[in-house]
Amino acid sequence: MIKRLENALANGEKISGADASFYMHEITETTLMNQGMTYDVAHGLALEKYDVSPFSVYSPEVVTEYPDLFSRGFKKYWDIK
């Protein structure tokens, strides 16, 4: 996922889907935390700002590769068996 982002940014390509959700979420969350917000508040506001599901922030490839790190909600969201 990070490699796809690095490649897209290096090549001037647009990002979409979970990659865009992750990137925009992390940028916003970091910016808010740098302004003094706690992680929990910044995390919630970043999700709210882009009106995305918390499950959309990680691509299905990441959820599949590291299944023990993700709840059943992530697997259900991405229809991973």
Helices and strands as residue ranges (DSSP letters): H 2-10, H 17-34, H 39-50, G 54-57, H 60-65, G 67-69, H 72-77
